[in-house]
């Protein structure tokens, strides 16, 4: 299914299951299929909506820079919520989609029941980190300009936080790389230039973030970059109702590297609030058997 955005682009989304709604926003280089392990588990009890951001197939891939920017990703998510007439729902995001979800939740207010974020980028902490961040982007852009998508994906993901995914989840890694390499080089390049080049600096957004009242689960891999730990810990202190969970033997793609663990954390997070809203205290045996089993 597709939705037409206010600036004339088509945003693809997939809807599976019935029950309380969960909206998923994917990381850079992925698409709606990044969440297949989560949807496979949660669609038994929830209505799961996963969409593909602008610039990534099968959504519209514009060749105009004016159609790209972080504020546009946020606007797209808000417009998707309006298009589907969602009243109350849970938000889940990873990487680029985590930042989008967090910034959109400020605008969506009480409509957001809970927020779950994996690898939420919060901007470089130093000039050195900024230099390294942009140097990697330049390398990827060069590969894309040379129409070498395989080299671009290798440059982007060949980093310490991804070693475990590459080494221990080889089949999934190859599938993930194939998704990235099938994306249009123009859409990837413009997203890098207009979105990833300047990661959001949440330190300058503290006043706005402190107004987000939705219970927030921050998921972080123990083997992610040191700067990611610092930034995520800062977010956990700023957000009024945040909980930080660190996963051992995990890099920065927790929903892909450890889907069973991530699914349990996500399900417990959303169901705890739903039970509280319904005046209940405990999960049913059926829910436990359906949702807390290993993938």
N, C-alpha and C positions, 0 to 999 in steps of 0.2 A: 504494500500500500504506500501511497505517496501523499504528502501534504505540500501545498504551495505556500512558500514564505512570503512575507510582506514585500520583499524586493524581487519576487518573481522566480525564485529557484524551487526545485522540487526536492523535498526531504523524504527519503525512504524510511519506513518504519515497519516493524513486525510486531504483531500482537498475538500472544498465546496464553491460554488458561483463563480461569475465572476466579474471582475473589478480590481481596484488597489489591490495589494497583501498585506495581513497582516499575519505575522508569529507569532504564539503564543508558548511560552515556559512555561511549568507548574512548580508548586511548589513541594517541597519534599512530597512524599506520594500520589501525584496525578498522572494523566496521561493526554492524549489528551482530555478526557471527562471533565476535570476541566473547560474547556472553552466553554461548550455547550451553556450557556446563552449568551455569547458574539457572538458566531458563529450564533446562532439562529437569532439574530438581524442584524448582520453586513453582513451576506452572501447575503442579498438582494441587496447590492450595492458594495460588495467587494469580492475578492477571498481570502478565509480564509484557512490558513494552520496551523494545530495544530499537533505537533508531540509528541511522548513519549520518554523520555530520557532513555539512556541505564541503565539497572538495574531495570527497571519498565516494567511490562507486559502491552501490548503485544510486546514490544521490547525485544531484547536479554538480558537474565539475565546470566551473566558470573559468575563463582565461583572463578575467579582469580583476585586478588587485582590489578594486572597490568592493568586491563581493567577499572579501576575507578580513578577519579581525576577531579578536576574542569577544568583543562586545556583540558581534553578530552571532557567534556560537551561543552566547547566553540568550540573545533574543530568540534564536531558533527554538531553544528548549522551552522558553516561556510560551512561544506561539504554538508549539506542539501540544502543550498542556491545555491551551485555550481551544485548539482545534478539536481535541478529544473530549473537551468539556470535563476535565478531571477536577473533582472537588477536593479530595484528600488522597494523598499518595506518598509513597516512599521514593527517595532519590538515591541512585547508586552510580558512582563514577570512578573511572580509573585514568590516571595520567591527565592528559588534556581534558578528558571528560570529567575528571574529579574537580578540576578548577572551574569548569563550566557549571557543574552541579552546585558547587558551593556559592558561586557568584549569583546564579539564578535563584537559589533558595532565599536570598535576601529580598529579591523582588516578589517571589511567590508567597512569602510570609507563612500564614497559618495553613496554607494548603499542603505544605510539606510536613508529613508525619515524622519521618526520620531521614537521616542522611548517612550514607556509607561511602567512604572514600578510600581508594587504594592508590598509593604513590601520588599524593596530591602535590603538584609543583607549586612552590611559593616564592619563586624568584631567587636568583643567585645572592649569596651572602657577602661576597667580596669581589674585588676587581679581578682577581686571579680566577675565581670560579666563573665569572662572567666571560672572561677571555676563553677559558676552556669550553664553556657551553657554546659560544658562538663559533669557535674554531671547528667543533664537531659539525655544527650546522653547515658551515661553509663547505666542508668536505662532502657532506651529503648532497648539497646543492650542486656541487661540481659534478658528482656522479650522475645526478638526475639530468643535468644539462648535456652530459655525454650519452644520455639514454642507456645508462648502465644501472638498471634497477637492482640487480643482484649485488653490485658493489655498494649501492646506496644503503640497502638493508644491512649488509655486513658492517658497514661503517657505523650505522646508527646503533646497532644492537651488540656489536663486538666490544663489550665492556664488562667489567667485573661483576656488577649486579646481575648480569644476565647469564653468567657462566653456568649456574646450576640448571636453568631452564634449557640451555643449549646442550649441556652434558647429560642430564638425567631425563629430560623430556624431549628427546631428539625427534620423535615422530610429530609431536605437537609443534615443536619449533619449526620444522620444515613446513607444516601446514600454515603456521602463522607467517612465515617468510613469504610463502606463496601468495597469501592475501595481500601483503604489503607490495609485492612485486607486480601484482595485477592492477594496482591502483594507477591512475593517470599521473604521469610525472609532473604535469603542470599543476594539478591540484595539490600534490604533495609539496612542491616547491613553494607555492603561494601560501600554503598553511604554515610552512616553516618560516617564511619571511614575515608574515603578518600576525602569526599567533605564537609560535614557539621561540622566535628570536628574542622577544621580551617576555619572559615568564612573569606572571602576576606577582607583584610585591605585596604580600598580605600584611607586611608590617605597616604599610601606608594605608591599609584598609581596616585597621584594627577597630576603629570606632564603629564602622558599618558591620563588621563581623560579630561584634559583641551583642548585636540585636538579633542574631539568629538563635531562636529558642528551640529548634528541632533537635532532639537527641542525636548526636553525631558520633559515628564509629570511624576511627582512623586506623587503617590497617597498614602496617609497615613491615617490610622484610628486614630481618636482622643483618643481611648481607648487602643491603642497599648502601648507597654512598653516605659517608659521614654527614655531608651537608643535608641530605634528605632527613636524617634523624634529627638534626638541629631544627630544621624548618617544621617538621611534623610535630615535634615537641612544643614548639612555639604556638602552633595552631591549637594544640590541645589545651594550652593555657589560656588562649584568647577566647575560644568558643565557649559559651556559658555551660553547655551540657555535652561535653566531649569526653570520649573514652579512647585511649590509645592502646592498641594491641599489636605487639611485635611477634612476627612468626619466625621461628628458627629455621635454618636451612632454606631461606627464601631470599630472592633478590627484590626486584621492584615490580614484578607482575604477579602479585599474589593470586589474583583470580584465575590466572593461567597456570602458574607453577604449582599451586596447592589448592585446586578447586574444591576438594572435599572439605578442607579446613575453612576456607573462605565461605563456602556455602553454609556451614554450620554457624559461623559467626554472624553472617548476614541474616539467616533465618531467625536466630535467637534474638538479634537486635530488633527486627521488625515485629516479631510475634510478642515480645515482651511488652511493647507499647500497645499492640492490639488487644492483648489480654487485659491490660490495665484499663483500656478504654471500655472494654466490655464487662468490667467488674470481675474478671476471672484472675486466678493466681497461678494455675499450673497448665502445662502443655498436656494434651490428651495422649494416650498411648498410640493412637493412630498417627497423630502428627509426628511423634517421636520416630515411629517406624518408617514413615514416609520421607522425612526430611533430615534426620540426623544420622542416616546410614552413610557409609563411605562411598565415594565415587569409584 
